[in-house]
Amino acid sequence: SSAGISDGLARLRTQFRGELIEPRDAGYDEVRQIWNAMFDKKPALIACCTSADDVSAAVNYAHENGMLLAVRGGGHNGSGSGSCDGGLLIDLSLMRAVRVDPAAQRAWVGGGAFEGCLRHSSEHENRVMPAGFPNHRIQPPEYRAHAVVPAPDQIEAEFRQSLERRRQRRSHKEFP
């Protein structure tokens, strides 16, 4: 029932540290967009997660309410599966932290991290990541100077700037 969903949403809001965005909220149209403009999906709720606890709370909410669930990492999703119509979109783009432990030969990578962030962090520790394509689009200059990606508030600001650039490109029909 819709009363159960709204009670569940109120409960989710108390557990969630990130931002929960509904279709009526400012910024919804920008945040819901994926890189491939061929897909124009409209989730009922977008959970912009900042931690594993946020992800867990969002997954539980979707399960308890029988909602379709989609997960978007860094946002570059060619097939359109990084979003859904009428369900819950878990947006991991604010979770970009990368930590490398050279002694253990392990890396911890946030679900929204760009490949360039991991590549730079591993190269900083004299390690090589054997995957993907090195490219300026996934390794912005602001990440090259850090072994660990900047604080979440800086990442969020960069994310919002990225959304604005994407919106401007779409209005001019210039797709990368």
Secondary structure, 3 states (H helix, E strand, C coil): CHHHHHHHHHHHHHHCCCEEECCCCCCHHHHHCCCCCCCCCCCCEEEECCCHHHHHHHHHHHHHCCCCEEEECCCCCCCCCCCCCCCEEEECCCCCCEEEECCCCEEEECCCCCHHHHHHHHHHCCCCCCCCCCCCCCCCHHHHCCCCCCCHHHHHHHHHHHHHHHHHHHHCCCCC
